[in-house]
Amino acid sequence: MTDDLETTLEALVDAHGLTNIVEALAVICAEKAEHLRANWQDKTTARAWSADFRTLDKAARAICSMVHLHNSVLVRRYLRNRVYGHLAIEEHTRCCDALDTEKRSIGSRATMTVTG
């Protein structure tokens, strides 16, 4: 990977969050699979892109789960000493809202792409 690519990816992650970037890559994979099926009748390559979609979608869910786990630790710490709590709650809410928004925007399109 080149330094330019790493810098660009880091900026994207900083701006949008790791979960959103991985989910966006998953959507791209799903759309590529659908394009190959619909326009090129290339089911073999489409299956590979669909597999990549499933892998990235699973990774995004795992990342979000780790954020939730991290936040639950911060919330427990907050309940013990009332420090950092507002940060944990804000981050937890941001992650959940971002995940819900992205899942709604993906909607059934990605599901249909993988199962279609």
Backbone atoms as SQL, in Angstrom:
CREATE TABLE atoms (id INTEGER PRIMARY KEY, chain TEXT, resi INTEGER, resn TEXT, atom TEXT, x REAL, y REAL, z REAL);
INSERT INTO atoms VALUES
  (1, 'A', 1, 'MET', 'N', 0.854, -1.169, 0.000),
  (2, 'A', 1, 'MET', 'CA', 0.000, 0.000, 0.000),
  (3, 'A', 1, 'MET', 'C', 0.902, 1.234, 0.000),
  (4, 'A', 2, 'THR', 'N', 0.549, 2.221, -0.793),
  (5, 'A', 2, 'THR', 'CA', 1.358, 3.425, -0.884),
  (6, 'A', 2, 'THR', 'C', 1.039, 4.378, 0.264),
  (7, 'A', 3, 'ASP', 'N', 1.978, 5.273, 0.525),
  (8, 'A', 3, 'ASP', 'CA', 1.765, 6.264, 1.582),
  (9, 'A', 3, 'ASP', 'C', 0.565, 7.147, 1.281),
  (10, 'A', 4, 'ASP', 'N', 0.368, 7.493, -0.004),
  (11, 'A', 4, 'ASP', 'CA', -0.777, 8.325, -0.384),
  (12, 'A', 4, 'ASP', 'C', -2.094, 7.626, -0.068),
  (13, 'A', 5, 'LEU', 'N', -2.156, 6.343, -0.373),
  (14, 'A', 5, 'LEU', 'CA', -3.377, 5.585, -0.099),
  (15, 'A', 5, 'LEU', 'C', -3.620, 5.496, 1.401),
  (16, 'A', 6, 'GLU', 'N', -2.578, 5.228, 2.167),
  (17, 'A', 6, 'GLU', 'CA', -2.722, 5.157, 3.622),
  (18, 'A', 6, 'GLU', 'C', -3.190, 6.488, 4.190),
  (19, 'A', 7, 'THR', 'N', -2.637, 7.579, 3.700),
  (20, 'A', 7, 'THR', 'CA', -3.019, 8.908, 4.173),
  (21, 'A', 7, 'THR', 'C', -4.478, 9.195, 3.835),
  (22, 'A', 8, 'THR', 'N', -4.879, 8.853, 2.616),
  (23, 'A', 8, 'THR', 'CA', -6.266, 9.071, 2.197),
  (24, 'A', 8, 'THR', 'C', -7.227, 8.236, 3.041),
  (25, 'A', 9, 'LEU', 'N', -6.883, 6.957, 3.243),
  (26, 'A', 9, 'LEU', 'CA', -7.744, 6.093, 4.055),
  (27, 'A', 9, 'LEU', 'C', -7.826, 6.589, 5.493),
  (28, 'A', 10, 'GLU', 'N', -6.703, 7.026, 6.034),
  (29, 'A', 10, 'GLU', 'CA', -6.716, 7.545, 7.402),
  (30, 'A', 10, 'GLU', 'C', -7.623, 8.760, 7.510),
  (31, 'A', 11, 'ALA', 'N', -7.562, 9.649, 6.517),
  (32, 'A', 11, 'ALA', 'CA', -8.424, 10.828, 6.527),
  (33, 'A', 11, 'ALA', 'C', -9.897, 10.433, 6.439),
  (34, 'A', 12, 'LEU', 'N', -10.194, 9.438, 5.611),
  (35, 'A', 12, 'LEU', 'CA', -11.584, 8.965, 5.501),
  (36, 'A', 12, 'LEU', 'C', -12.063, 8.361, 6.816),
  (37, 'A', 13, 'VAL', 'N', -11.229, 7.559, 7.442),
  (38, 'A', 13, 'VAL', 'CA', -11.599, 6.951, 8.728),
  (39, 'A', 13, 'VAL', 'C', -11.785, 8.035, 9.785),
  (40, 'A', 14, 'ASP', 'N', -10.897, 9.019, 9.791),
  (41, 'A', 14, 'ASP', 'CA', -11.021, 10.116, 10.755),
  (42, 'A', 14, 'ASP', 'C', -12.316, 10.894, 10.542),
  (43, 'A', 15, 'ALA', 'N', -12.687, 11.091, 9.294),
  (44, 'A', 15, 'ALA', 'CA', -13.878, 11.885, 8.985),
  (45, 'A', 15, 'ALA', 'C', -15.181, 11.119, 9.157),
  (46, 'A', 16, 'HIS', 'N', -15.170, 9.822, 8.841),
  (47, 'A', 16, 'HIS', 'CA', -16.430, 9.078, 8.785),
  (48, 'A', 16, 'HIS', 'C', -16.516, 7.911, 9.761),
  (49, 'A', 17, 'GLY', 'N', -15.419, 7.511, 10.338),
  (50, 'A', 17, 'GLY', 'CA', -15.420, 6.376, 11.256),
  (51, 'A', 17, 'GLY', 'C', -15.125, 5.073, 10.528),
  (52, 'A', 18, 'LEU', 'N', -14.435, 4.185, 11.213),
  (53, 'A', 18, 'LEU', 'CA', -14.023, 2.925, 10.604),
  (54, 'A', 18, 'LEU', 'C', -15.209, 2.069, 10.179),
  (55, 'A', 19, 'THR', 'N', -16.219, 1.994, 11.028),
  (56, 'A', 19, 'THR', 'CA', -17.389, 1.178, 10.694),
  (57, 'A', 19, 'THR', 'C', -18.032, 1.652, 9.396),
  (58, 'A', 20, 'ASN', 'N', -18.203, 2.965, 9.249),
  (59, 'A', 20, 'ASN', 'CA', -18.835, 3.497, 8.032),
  (60, 'A', 20, 'ASN', 'C', -17.993, 3.230, 6.792),
  (61, 'A', 21, 'ILE', 'N', -16.678, 3.319, 6.916),
  (62, 'A', 21, 'ILE', 'CA', -15.816, 3.070, 5.760),
  (63, 'A', 21, 'ILE', 'C', -15.899, 1.600, 5.351),
  (64, 'A', 22, 'VAL', 'N', -15.844, 0.704, 6.323),
  (65, 'A', 22, 'VAL', 'CA', -15.923, -0.725, 5.997),
  (66, 'A', 22, 'VAL', 'C', -17.290, -1.059, 5.415),
  (67, 'A', 23, 'GLU', 'N', -18.359, -0.469, 5.962),
  (68, 'A', 23, 'GLU', 'CA', -19.687, -0.712, 5.409),
  (69, 'A', 23, 'GLU', 'C', -19.809, -0.166, 3.987),
  (70, 'A', 24, 'ALA', 'N', -19.204, 0.992, 3.723),
  (71, 'A', 24, 'ALA', 'CA', -19.242, 1.551, 2.366),
  (72, 'A', 24, 'ALA', 'C', -18.514, 0.622, 1.396),
  (73, 'A', 25, 'LEU', 'N', -17.386, 0.068, 1.819),
  (74, 'A', 25, 'LEU', 'CA', -16.670, -0.887, 0.967),
  (75, 'A', 25, 'LEU', 'C', -17.521, -2.132, 0.721),
  (76, 'A', 26, 'ALA', 'N', -18.261, -2.554, 1.740),
  (77, 'A', 26, 'ALA', 'CA', -19.147, -3.712, 1.571),
  (78, 'A', 26, 'ALA', 'C', -20.216, -3.415, 0.519),
  (79, 'A', 27, 'VAL', 'N', -20.783, -2.227, 0.570),
  (80, 'A', 27, 'VAL', 'CA', -21.810, -1.839, -0.407),
  (81, 'A', 27, 'VAL', 'C', -21.219, -1.808, -1.810),
  (82, 'A', 28, 'ILE', 'N', -20.014, -1.285, -1.940),
  (83, 'A', 28, 'ILE', 'CA', -19.350, -1.258, -3.246),
  (84, 'A', 28, 'ILE', 'C', -19.203, -2.671, -3.790),
  (85, 'A', 29, 'CYS', 'N', -18.796, -3.600, -2.930),
  (86, 'A', 29, 'CYS', 'CA', -18.656, -4.997, -3.357),
  (87, 'A', 29, 'CYS', 'C', -19.993, -5.567, -3.822),
  (88, 'A', 30, 'ALA', 'N', -21.050, -5.291, -3.060),
  (89, 'A', 30, 'ALA', 'CA', -22.378, -5.789, -3.432),
  (90, 'A', 30, 'ALA', 'C', -22.820, -5.206, -4.770),
  (91, 'A', 31, 'GLU', 'N', -22.565, -3.916, -4.971),
  (92, 'A', 31, 'GLU', 'CA', -22.958, -3.281, -6.228),
  (93, 'A', 31, 'GLU', 'C', -22.148, -3.824, -7.407),
  (94, 'A', 32, 'LYS', 'N', -20.868, -4.093, -7.191),
  (95, 'A', 32, 'LYS', 'CA', -20.045, -4.682, -8.252),
  (96, 'A', 32, 'LYS', 'C', -20.572, -6.073, -8.616),
  (97, 'A', 33, 'ALA', 'N', -20.938, -6.847, -7.608),
  (98, 'A', 33, 'ALA', 'CA', -21.478, -8.186, -7.866),
  (99, 'A', 33, 'ALA', 'C', -22.754, -8.095, -8.697),
  (100, 'A', 34, 'GLU', 'N', -23.634, -7.185, -8.319),
  (101, 'A', 34, 'GLU', 'CA', -24.887, -7.025, -9.057),
  (102, 'A', 34, 'GLU', 'C', -24.629, -6.561, -10.490),
  (103, 'A', 35, 'HIS', 'N', -23.698, -5.637, -10.661),
  (104, 'A', 35, 'HIS', 'CA', -23.361, -5.148, -12.000),
  (105, 'A', 35, 'HIS', 'C', -22.834, -6.293, -12.876),
  (106, 'A', 36, 'LEU', 'N', -21.970, -7.121, -12.321),
  (107, 'A', 36, 'LEU', 'CA', -21.428, -8.249, -13.088),
  (108, 'A', 36, 'LEU', 'C', -22.522, -9.243, -13.467),
  (109, 'A', 37, 'ARG', 'N', -23.437, -9.502, -12.543),
  (110, 'A', 37, 'ARG', 'CA', -24.533, -10.432, -12.833),
  (111, 'A', 37, 'ARG', 'C', -25.449, -9.872, -13.925),
  (112, 'A', 38, 'ALA', 'N', -25.794, -8.601, -13.765),
  (113, 'A', 38, 'ALA', 'CA', -26.789, -7.999, -14.664),
  (114, 'A', 38, 'ALA', 'C', -26.234, -7.672, -16.048),
  (115, 'A', 39, 'ASN', 'N', -25.007, -7.204, -16.113),
  (116, 'A', 39, 'ASN', 'CA', -24.488, -6.689, -17.381),
  (117, 'A', 39, 'ASN', 'C', -23.510, -7.614, -18.088),
  (118, 'A', 40, 'TRP', 'N', -22.865, -8.464, -17.362),
  (119, 'A', 40, 'TRP', 'CA', -21.836, -9.311, -17.966),
  (120, 'A', 40, 'TRP', 'C', -22.135, -10.797, -17.819),
  (121, 'A', 41, 'GLN', 'N', -23.172, -11.124, -17.082),
  (122, 'A', 41, 'GLN', 'CA', -23.536, -12.524, -16.817),
  (123, 'A', 41, 'GLN', 'C', -22.321, -13.312, -16.303),
  (124, 'A', 42, 'ASP', 'N', -21.487, -12.634, -15.529),
  (125, 'A', 42, 'ASP', 'CA', -20.286, -13.244, -14.967),
  (126, 'A', 42, 'ASP', 'C', -20.577, -13.652, -13.520),
  (127, 'A', 43, 'LYS', 'N', -21.184, -14.816, -13.372),
  (128, 'A', 43, 'LYS', 'CA', -21.598, -15.271, -12.048),
  (129, 'A', 43, 'LYS', 'C', -20.410, -15.641, -11.162),
  (130, 'A', 44, 'THR', 'N', -19.328, -16.116, -11.762),
  (131, 'A', 44, 'THR', 'CA', -18.162, -16.531, -10.979),
  (132, 'A', 44, 'THR', 'C', -17.532, -15.335, -10.268),
  (133, 'A', 45, 'THR', 'N', -17.254, -14.280, -11.024),
  (134, 'A', 45, 'THR', 'CA', -16.662, -13.090, -10.411),
  (135, 'A', 45, 'THR', 'C', -17.671, -12.409, -9.490),
  (136, 'A', 46, 'ALA', 'N', -18.938, -12.431, -9.847),
  (137, 'A', 46, 'ALA', 'CA', -19.978, -11.846, -8.996),
  (138, 'A', 46, 'ALA', 'C', -20.022, -12.550, -7.642),
  (139, 'A', 47, 'ARG', 'N', -19.867, -13.872, -7.653),
  (140, 'A', 47, 'ARG', 'CA', -19.843, -14.608, -6.379),
  (141, 'A', 47, 'ARG', 'C', -18.659, -14.173, -5.518),
  (142, 'A', 48, 'ALA', 'N', -17.524, -13.912, -6.155),
  (143, 'A', 48, 'ALA', 'CA', -16.349, -13.462, -5.403),
  (144, 'A', 48, 'ALA', 'C', -16.618, -12.094, -4.758),
  (145, 'A', 49, 'TRP', 'N', -17.227, -11.176, -5.518),
  (146, 'A', 49, 'TRP', 'CA', -17.558, -9.869, -4.955),
  (147, 'A', 49, 'TRP', 'C', -18.610, -10.005, -3.847),
  (148, 'A', 50, 'SER', 'N', -19.560, -10.917, -4.017),
  (149, 'A', 50, 'SER', 'CA', -20.566, -11.148, -2.971),
  (150, 'A', 50, 'SER', 'C', -19.919, -11.701, -1.708),
  (151, 'A', 51, 'ALA', 'N', -18.928, -12.573, -1.880),
  (152, 'A', 51, 'ALA', 'CA', -18.201, -13.100, -0.721),
  (153, 'A', 51, 'ALA', 'C', -17.453, -11.977, -0.015),
  (154, 'A', 52, 'ASP', 'N', -16.857, -11.077, -0.803),
  (155, 'A', 52, 'ASP', 'CA', -16.185, -9.921, -0.199),
  (156, 'A', 52, 'ASP', 'C', -17.177, -9.049, 0.551),
  (157, 'A', 53, 'PHE', 'N', -18.377, -8.873, -0.027),
  (158, 'A', 53, 'PHE', 'CA', -19.421, -8.113, 0.669),
  (159, 'A', 53, 'PHE', 'C', -19.723, -8.737, 2.030),
  (160, 'A', 54, 'ARG', 'N', -19.940, -10.036, 2.038),
  (161, 'A', 54, 'ARG', 'CA', -20.278, -10.708, 3.301),
  (162, 'A', 54, 'ARG', 'C', -19.155, -10.566, 4.318),
  (163, 'A', 55, 'THR', 'N', -17.911, -10.700, 3.877),
  (164, 'A', 55, 'THR', 'CA', -16.768, -10.568, 4.772),
  (165, 'A', 55, 'THR', 'C', -16.689, -9.167, 5.361),
  (166, 'A', 56, 'LEU', 'N', -16.819, -8.154, 4.510),
  (167, 'A', 56, 'LEU', 'CA', -16.737, -6.773, 4.993),
  (168, 'A', 56, 'LEU', 'C', -17.933, -6.404, 5.863),
  (169, 'A', 57, 'ASP', 'N', -19.112, -6.894, 5.515),
  (170, 'A', 57, 'ASP', 'CA', -20.290, -6.630, 6.334),
  (171, 'A', 57, 'ASP', 'C', -20.113, -7.240, 7.721),
  (172, 'A', 58, 'LYS', 'N', -19.594, -8.449, 7.774),
  (173, 'A', 58, 'LYS', 'CA', -19.329, -9.107, 9.059),
  (174, 'A', 58, 'LYS', 'C', -18.274, -8.324, 9.852),
  (175, 'A', 59, 'ALA', 'N', -17.248, -7.838, 9.160),
  (176, 'A', 59, 'ALA', 'CA', -16.200, -7.050, 9.828),
  (177, 'A', 59, 'ALA', 'C', -16.774, -5.754, 10.396),
  (178, 'A', 60, 'ALA', 'N', -17.634, -5.092, 9.640),
  (179, 'A', 60, 'ALA', 'CA', -18.241, -3.842, 10.117),
  (180, 'A', 60, 'ALA', 'C', -19.063, -4.091, 11.377),
  (181, 'A', 61, 'ARG', 'N', -19.831, -5.196, 11.373),
  (182, 'A', 61, 'ARG', 'CA', -20.618, -5.519, 12.569),
  (183, 'A', 61, 'ARG', 'C', -19.713, -5.828, 13.753),
  (184, 'A', 62, 'ALA', 'N', -18.599, -6.507, 13.499),
  (185, 'A', 62, 'ALA', 'CA', -17.660, -6.830, 14.577),
  (186, 'A', 62, 'ALA', 'C', -17.021, -5.559, 15.137),
  (187, 'A', 63, 'ILE', 'N', -16.656, -4.628, 14.259),
  (188, 'A', 63, 'ILE', 'CA', -16.065, -3.369, 14.710),
  (189, 'A', 63, 'ILE', 'C', -17.064, -2.613, 15.571),
  (190, 'A', 64, 'CYS', 'N', -18.301, -2.544, 15.123),
  (191, 'A', 64, 'CYS', 'CA', -19.322, -1.834, 15.886),
  (192, 'A', 64, 'CYS', 'C', -19.555, -2.515, 17.229),
  (193, 'A', 65, 'SER', 'N', -19.525, -3.837, 17.251),
  (194, 'A', 65, 'SER', 'CA', -19.687, -4.566, 18.517),
  (195, 'A', 65, 'SER', 'C', -18.551, -4.253, 19.473),
  (196, 'A', 66, 'MET', 'N', -17.327, -4.129, 18.933),
  (197, 'A', 66, 'MET', 'CA', -16.198, -3.787, 19.793),
  (198, 'A', 66, 'MET', 'C', -16.367, -2.389, 20.357),
  (199, 'A', 67, 'VAL', 'N', -16.901, -1.463, 19.550),
  (200, 'A', 67, 'VAL', 'CA', -17.155, -0.112, 20.036),
  (201, 'A', 67, 'VAL', 'C', -18.184, -0.164, 21.150),
  (202, 'A', 68, 'HIS', 'N', -19.234, -0.979, 20.967),
  (203, 'A', 68, 'HIS', 'CA', -20.249, -1.119, 22.008),
  (204, 'A', 68, 'HIS', 'C', -19.640, -1.697, 23.279),
  (205, 'A', 69, 'LEU', 'N', -18.785, -2.707, 23.139),
  (206, 'A', 69, 'LEU', 'CA', -18.137, -3.303, 24.303),
  (207, 'A', 69, 'LEU', 'C', -17.273, -2.278, 25.001),
  (208, 'A', 70, 'HIS', 'N', -16.473, -1.537, 24.233),
  (209, 'A', 70, 'HIS', 'CA', -15.633, -0.492, 24.800),
  (210, 'A', 70, 'HIS', 'C', -16.492, 0.539, 25.519),
  (211, 'A', 71, 'ASN', 'N', -17.609, 0.927, 24.896),
  (212, 'A', 71, 'ASN', 'CA', -18.483, 1.919, 25.514),
  (213, 'A', 71, 'ASN', 'C', -19.125, 1.397, 26.778),
  (214, 'A', 72, 'SER', 'N', -19.470, 0.112, 26.811),
  (215, 'A', 72, 'SER', 'CA', -20.079, -0.422, 28.029),
  (216, 'A', 72, 'SER', 'C', -19.082, -0.383, 29.177),
  (217, 'A', 73, 'VAL', 'N', -17.799, -0.578, 28.881),
  (218, 'A', 73, 'VAL', 'CA', -16.767, -0.448, 29.914),
  (219, 'A', 73, 'VAL', 'C', -16.706, 0.991, 30.401),
  (220, 'A', 74, 'LEU', 'N', -16.748, 1.945, 29.469),
  (221, 'A', 74, 'LEU', 'CA', -16.722, 3.356, 29.859),
  (222, 'A', 74, 'LEU', 'C', -17.961, 3.739, 30.662),
  (223, 'A', 75, 'VAL', 'N', -19.104, 3.196, 30.276),
  (224, 'A', 75, 'VAL', 'CA', -20.334, 3.494, 31.019),
  (225, 'A', 75, 'VAL', 'C', -20.231, 2.958, 32.437),
  (226, 'A', 76, 'ARG', 'N', -19.713, 1.735, 32.583),
  (227, 'A', 76, 'ARG', 'CA', -19.538, 1.194, 33.946),
  (228, 'A', 76, 'ARG', 'C', -18.579, 2.067, 34.756),
  (229, 'A', 77, 'ARG', 'N', -17.502, 2.525, 34.098),
  (230, 'A', 77, 'ARG', 'CA', -16.557, 3.414, 34.772),
  (231, 'A', 77, 'ARG', 'C', -17.264, 4.700, 35.183),
  (232, 'A', 78, 'TYR', 'N', -18.098, 5.214, 34.313),
  (233, 'A', 78, 'TYR', 'CA', -18.846, 6.433, 34.615),
  (234, 'A', 78, 'TYR', 'C', -19.755, 6.222, 35.819),
  (235, 'A', 79, 'LEU', 'N', -20.442, 5.103, 35.825),
  (236, 'A', 79, 'LEU', 'CA', -21.345, 4.842, 36.935),
  (237, 'A', 79, 'LEU', 'C', -20.593, 4.731, 38.252),
  (238, 'A', 80, 'ARG', 'N', -19.339, 4.249, 38.185),
  (239, 'A', 80, 'ARG', 'CA', -18.530, 4.162, 39.402),
  (240, 'A', 80, 'ARG', 'C', -18.017, 5.520, 39.858),
  (241, 'A', 81, 'ASN', 'N', -17.513, 6.333, 38.936),
  (242, 'A', 81, 'ASN', 'CA', -16.851, 7.568, 39.374),
  (243, 'A', 81, 'ASN', 'C', -17.325, 8.828, 38.652),
  (244, 'A', 82, 'ARG', 'N', -18.330, 8.709, 37.806),
  (245, 'A', 82, 'ARG', 'CA', -18.933, 9.854, 37.108),
  (246, 'A', 82, 'ARG', 'C', -17.939, 10.610, 36.225),
  (247, 'A', 83, 'VAL', 'N', -16.936, 9.908, 35.720),
  (248, 'A', 83, 'VAL', 'CA', -15.950, 10.509, 34.821),
  (249, 'A', 83, 'VAL', 'C', -16.043, 9.806, 33.477),
  (250, 'A', 84, 'TYR', 'N', -15.928, 10.512, 32.401),
  (251, 'A', 84, 'TYR', 'CA', -15.933, 9.996, 31.034),
  (252, 'A', 84, 'TYR', 'C', -17.309, 9.514, 30.565),
  (253, 'A', 85, 'GLY', 'N', -18.286, 9.540, 31.395),
  (254, 'A', 85, 'GLY', 'CA', -19.586, 8.972, 31.031),
  (255, 'A', 85, 'GLY', 'C', -20.219, 9.628, 29.829),
  (256, 'A', 86, 'HIS', 'N', -20.197, 10.969, 29.781),
  (257, 'A', 86, 'HIS', 'CA', -20.821, 11.653, 28.650),
  (258, 'A', 86, 'HIS', 'C', -20.130, 11.285, 27.350),
  (259, 'A', 87, 'LEU', 'N', -18.810, 11.047, 27.395),
  (260, 'A', 87, 'LEU', 'CA', -18.099, 10.645, 26.178),
  (261, 'A', 87, 'LEU', 'C', -18.541, 9.268, 25.710),
  (262, 'A', 88, 'ALA', 'N', -18.675, 8.333, 26.642),
  (263, 'A', 88, 'ALA', 'CA', -19.090, 6.976, 26.289),
  (264, 'A', 88, 'ALA', 'C', -20.499, 6.973, 25.712),
  (265, 'A', 89, 'ILE', 'N', -21.385, 7.705, 26.332),
  (266, 'A', 89, 'ILE', 'CA', -22.770, 7.731, 25.867),
  (267, 'A', 89, 'ILE', 'C', -22.851, 8.388, 24.487),
  (268, 'A', 90, 'GLU', 'N', -22.106, 9.485, 24.279),
  (269, 'A', 90, 'GLU', 'CA', -22.103, 10.134, 22.973),
  (270, 'A', 90, 'GLU', 'C', -21.545, 9.207, 21.895),
  (271, 'A', 91, 'GLU', 'N', -20.443, 8.512, 22.189),
  (272, 'A', 91, 'GLU', 'CA', -19.839, 7.618, 21.209),
  (273, 'A', 91, 'GLU', 'C', -20.764, 6.445, 20.907),
  (274, 'A', 92, 'HIS', 'N', -21.386, 5.887, 21.950),
  (275, 'A', 92, 'HIS', 'CA', -22.315, 4.776, 21.768),
  (276, 'A', 92, 'HIS', 'C', -23.482, 5.219, 20.883),
  (277, 'A', 93, 'THR', 'N', -24.027, 6.386, 21.162),
  (278, 'A', 93, 'THR', 'CA', -25.146, 6.907, 20.385),
  (279, 'A', 93, 'THR', 'C', -24.716, 7.171, 18.942),
  (280, 'A', 94, 'ARG', 'N', -23.524, 7.758, 18.742),
  (281, 'A', 94, 'ARG', 'CA', -23.029, 8.045, 17.401),
  (282, 'A', 94, 'ARG', 'C', -22.865, 6.761, 16.598),
  (283, 'A', 95, 'CYS', 'N', -22.298, 5.745, 17.238),
  (284, 'A', 95, 'CYS', 'CA', -22.078, 4.480, 16.539),
  (285, 'A', 95, 'CYS', 'C', -23.417, 3.840, 16.154),
  (286, 'A', 96, 'CYS', 'N', -24.348, 3.805, 17.089),
  (287, 'A', 96, 'CYS', 'CA', -25.655, 3.205, 16.803),
  (288, 'A', 96, 'CYS', 'C', -26.388, 3.972, 15.714),
  (289, 'A', 97, 'ASP', 'N', -26.364, 5.308, 15.797),
  (290, 'A', 97, 'ASP', 'CA', -27.039, 6.124, 14.797),
  (291, 'A', 97, 'ASP', 'C', -26.412, 5.932, 13.419),
  (292, 'A', 98, 'ALA', 'N', -25.085, 5.912, 13.378),
  (293, 'A', 98, 'ALA', 'CA', -24.402, 5.734, 12.095),
  (294, 'A', 98, 'ALA', 'C', -24.712, 4.367, 11.504),
  (295, 'A', 99, 'LEU', 'N', -24.698, 3.337, 12.336),
  (296, 'A', 99, 'LEU', 'CA', -24.983, 1.990, 11.864),
  (297, 'A', 99, 'LEU', 'C', -26.415, 1.890, 11.353),
  (298, 'A', 100, 'ASP', 'N', -27.363, 2.439, 12.118),
  (299, 'A', 100, 'ASP', 'CA', -28.765, 2.409, 11.695),
  (300, 'A', 100, 'ASP', 'C', -28.968, 3.161, 10.385),
  (301, 'A', 101, 'THR', 'N', -28.354, 4.326, 10.265),
  (302, 'A', 101, 'THR', 'CA', -28.486, 5.125, 9.048),
  (303, 'A', 101, 'THR', 'C', -27.914, 4.388, 7.852),
  (304, 'A', 102, 'GLU', 'N', -26.732, 3.818, 8.027),
  (305, 'A', 102, 'GLU', 'CA', -26.085, 3.111, 6.917),
  (306, 'A', 102, 'GLU', 'C', -26.895, 1.877, 6.529),
  (307, 'A', 103, 'LYS', 'N', -27.391, 1.126, 7.510),
  (308, 'A', 103, 'LYS', 'CA', -28.186, -0.062, 7.206),
  (309, 'A', 103, 'LYS', 'C', -29.460, 0.324, 6.461),
  (310, 'A', 104, 'ARG', 'N', -30.092, 1.438, 6.858),
  (311, 'A', 104, 'ARG', 'CA', -31.299, 1.878, 6.152),
  (312, 'A', 104, 'ARG', 'C', -30.962, 2.293, 4.730),
  (313, 'A', 105, 'SER', 'N', -29.806, 2.968, 4.551),
  (314, 'A', 105, 'SER', 'CA', -29.463, 3.422, 3.197),
  (315, 'A', 105, 'SER', 'C', -29.099, 2.239, 2.300),
  (316, 'A', 106, 'ILE', 'N', -28.490, 1.213, 2.895),
  (317, 'A', 106, 'ILE', 'CA', -28.196, 0.015, 2.122),
  (318, 'A', 106, 'ILE', 'C', -29.504, -0.689, 1.791),
  (319, 'A', 107, 'GLY', 'N', -30.358, -0.774, 2.803),
  (320, 'A', 107, 'GLY', 'CA', -31.687, -1.357, 2.642),
  (321, 'A', 107, 'GLY', 'C', -31.659, -2.752, 2.061),
  (322, 'A', 108, 'SER', 'N', -32.656, -3.041, 1.339),
  (323, 'A', 108, 'SER', 'CA', -32.776, -4.359, 0.756),
  (324, 'A', 108, 'SER', 'C', -31.895, -4.529, -0.465),
  (325, 'A', 109, 'ARG', 'N', -31.362, -3.417, -0.994),
  (326, 'A', 109, 'ARG', 'CA', -30.529, -3.495, -2.199),
  (327, 'A', 109, 'ARG', 'C', -29.348, -4.440, -1.993),
  (328, 'A', 110, 'ALA', 'N', -28.626, -4.287, -0.880),
  (329, 'A', 110, 'ALA', 'CA', -27.473, -5.150, -0.636),
  (330, 'A', 110, 'ALA', 'C', -27.912, -6.577, -0.369),
  (331, 'A', 111, 'THR', 'N', -29.003, -6.745, 0.357),
  (332, 'A', 111, 'THR', 'CA', -29.502, -8.084, 0.638),
  (333, 'A', 111, 'THR', 'C', -29.903, -8.774, -0.650),
  (334, 'A', 112, 'MET', 'N', -30.588, -8.046, -1.527),
  (335, 'A', 112, 'MET', 'CA', -31.005, -8.630, -2.797),
  (336, 'A', 112, 'MET', 'C', -29.792, -8.957, -3.641),
  (337, 'A', 113, 'THR', 'N', -28.753, -8.145, -3.573),
  (338, 'A', 113, 'THR', 'CA', -27.551, -8.379, -4.373),
  (339, 'A', 113, 'THR', 'C', -26.884, -9.680, -3.952),
  (340, 'A', 114, 'VAL', 'N', -26.774, -9.882, -2.655),
  (341, 'A', 114, 'VAL', 'CA', -26.092, -11.078, -2.167),
  (342, 'A', 114, 'VAL', 'C', -26.917, -12.338, -2.431),
  (343, 'A', 115, 'THR', 'N', -28.225, -12.238, -2.225),
  (344, 'A', 115, 'THR', 'CA', -29.061, -13.428, -2.395),
  (345, 'A', 115, 'THR', 'C', -29.472, -13.631, -3.838),
  (346, 'A', 116, 'GLY', 'N', -29.398, -12.571, -4.647),
  (347, 'A', 116, 'GLY', 'CA', -29.856, -12.642, -6.048),
  (348, 'A', 116, 'GLY', 'C', -28.865, -13.306, -6.863);
